[in-house]
Amino acid sequence: MTREAFLDRLITRADQGEPIVVAGVGCGLTAKGAATGGADLLCAYNTAVYRTQALPTALAFLPYDDCNALALQAAPQVVAAAGVTPVALGLGAHDPRRDLRSLVDQAAALGASGITNEPFLGMYEGDLRRQMEAAGLGFDREVALIRIAGRRGLLTLGYVFNAREALAMADAGVDLIGAMVGGVTSGGAAGGAGAIDLSAALPVIEEIVEALDRTGRRIPVLPHGGPLNDTAPVQDMLLQTRAMGYITGSTGERIPTEQAVREKIRCFKSLRREAAL
C-alpha cells in the first residue's frame, strides 16, 4: 500500500468513528502484541527501549545513551514482529555528528516505513532549550528530519507541543501530528507525575487542530502523554476534541505489562498443593 493510500484509509476510518491508534514499542514482544491488537502504526524509539527495561521514560532524555543507536538496534526485532503493520523509527535530530539523510537511509534500510522526531527538544525548558536553539541544534533540526524523510517517500509523524510547532511541521509536509500534552504519561510504577490535567490538555489539542485546519490540509492530530493515561481519559479527549486518534506509549506497553505480569504471578501464587503429612 502506498503512503497516500495508507493515510487516506486512516482518515476515512477516523471519519467513520474509528480512532487512529499509533503504538510506541521498544521490543519485539510488545510490537507483536500491538500489531495483533490492531495498531495502525508502530513507532520504535529510545524512550520505549527504556520502558522495556523498567526505567522511567524521562531518563531517556538524559545523556546516558546514544538515542539513535538504541532506536536502530531495536528496529530489526520490531519490524520483524510487526508483520504487515508499518513501523516508524524515532530518530534524534539534534546530534551534530549524525547526518540526517544518512540516519533516514539507515532507518529505511532496516525496514522502517516511516520516521518520527523522538526524542524531541520540547521536553526541555529554560536555558538548556535556549542554548540548543542558539547552536542551531533545536526544533528546526526536527523539522528538517521530517522534511528529509518525507522527500525520501517515508511516512512522517511529527511530535509537537504547540500550534506554532505544528505549523512548522505542516510546512515540512508532515503526514501525522503527535500532540504532546503534559509531558511524559502519568501512572504505573515508573510513570511521571503529570504536568497538567485533562481539562488543561484539551484546549492545547484544539489549538493545534485549528492551526492545521488553516493550512488547508487534513493532517490527523494524535495526542499523547500527561493525563492521557488510560482508556477513559482518552475516550473523553476523543469526544471533546477533533483529534483523530491517540498515540500509546506507557499506556500500551509499560503499564499493561506491569499489570498483566503482576496479576498472573498472583494467580499462580493462589494455587494450592496438597499439604505434606
Secondary structure as the mmCIF struct_conf table of DSSP 4:
data_model
#
loop_
_struct_conf.conf_type_id
_struct_conf.id
_struct_conf.beg_label_comp_id
_struct_conf.beg_label_asym_id
_struct_conf.beg_label_seq_id
_struct_conf.end_label_comp_id
_struct_conf.end_label_asym_id
_struct_conf.end_label_seq_id
HELX_RH_AL_P HELX_RH_AL_P1 ARG A 3 ASP A 15
TURN_TY1_P TURN_TY1_P1 GLN A 16 GLY A 17
HELX_LH_PP_P HELX_LH_PP_P1 GLU A 18 PRO A 19
STRN STRN1 ILE A 20 VAL A 25
BEND BEND1 GLY A 26 CYS A 27
HELX_RH_AL_P HELX_RH_AL_P2 GLY A 28 THR A 36
TURN_TY1_P TURN_TY1_P2 GLY A 37 GLY A 38
BEND BEND2 ASP A 40 ASP A 40
STRN STRN2 LEU A 41 ALA A 44
HELX_RH_AL_P HELX_RH_AL_P3 ASN A 46 THR A 52
TURN_TY1_P TURN_TY1_P3 GLN A 53 ALA A 54
HELX_RH_3T_P HELX_RH_3T_P1 THR A 57 PHE A 61
BEND BEND3 LEU A 62 LEU A 62
TURN_TY1_P TURN_TY1_P4 PRO A 63 TYR A 64
BEND BEND4 ASP A 65 ASP A 65
HELX_RH_AL_P HELX_RH_AL_P4 CYS A 67 ALA A 82
TURN_TY1_P TURN_TY1_P5 GLY A 83 VAL A 84
BEND BEND5 THR A 85 THR A 85
STRN STRN3 VAL A 87 GLY A 90
TURN_TY1_P TURN_TY1_P6 ALA A 93 HIS A 94
TURN_TY1_P TURN_TY1_P7 PRO A 96 ARG A 97
BEND BEND6 ARG A 98 ARG A 98
HELX_RH_AL_P HELX_RH_AL_P5 LEU A 100 ALA A 109
TURN_TY1_P TURN_TY1_P8 LEU A 110 GLY A 111
BEND BEND7 SER A 113 SER A 113
STRN STRN4 GLY A 114 THR A 116
BEND BEND8 PRO A 119 PRO A 119
HELX_RH_3T_P HELX_RH_3T_P2 LEU A 121 MET A 123
HELX_RH_AL_P HELX_RH_AL_P6 GLY A 126 ALA A 134
TURN_TY1_P TURN_TY1_P9 ALA A 135 GLY A 136
BEND BEND9 GLY A 138 GLY A 138
HELX_RH_AL_P HELX_RH_AL_P7 PHE A 139 ARG A 151
TURN_TY1_P TURN_TY1_P10 ARG A 152 GLY A 153
STRN STRN5 LEU A 155 VAL A 160
BEND BEND10 PHE A 161 ASN A 162
HELX_RH_AL_P HELX_RH_AL_P8 ALA A 163 ASP A 171
TURN_TY1_P TURN_TY1_P11 ALA A 172 GLY A 173
BEND BEND11 ASP A 175 ASP A 175
STRN STRN6 LEU A 176 MET A 180
BEND BEND12 GLY A 182 VAL A 184
HELX_LH_PP_P HELX_LH_PP_P2 THR A 185 THR A 185
STRN STRN7 SER A 186 SER A 186
BEND BEND13 GLY A 188 GLY A 188
TURN_TY1_P TURN_TY1_P12 ALA A 189 ALA A 190
STRN STRN8 GLY A 192 GLY A 192
BEND BEND14 ALA A 195 ILE A 196
HELX_RH_AL_P HELX_RH_AL_P9 LEU A 198 ASP A 213
TURN_TY1_P TURN_TY1_P13 ARG A 214 GLY A 216
BEND BEND15 ARG A 217 ARG A 217
STRN STRN9 VAL A 221 HIS A 224
BEND BEND16 GLY A 225 GLY A 225
TURN_TY1_P TURN_TY1_P14 GLY A 226 PRO A 227
BEND BEND17 ASP A 230 ASP A 230
HELX_RH_AL_P HELX_RH_AL_P10 THR A 231 GLN A 240
BEND BEND18 THR A 241 THR A 241
STRN STRN10 GLY A 245 THR A 248
BEND BEND19 GLY A 249 GLY A 249
HELX_RH_3T_P HELX_RH_3T_P3 SER A 250 GLY A 252
TURN_TY1_P TURN_TY1_P15 GLU A 253 GLU A 253
HELX_RH_AL_P HELX_RH_AL_P11 ARG A 254 SER A 270
HELX_LH_PP_P HELX_LH_PP_P3 GLU A 274 ALA A 276
#
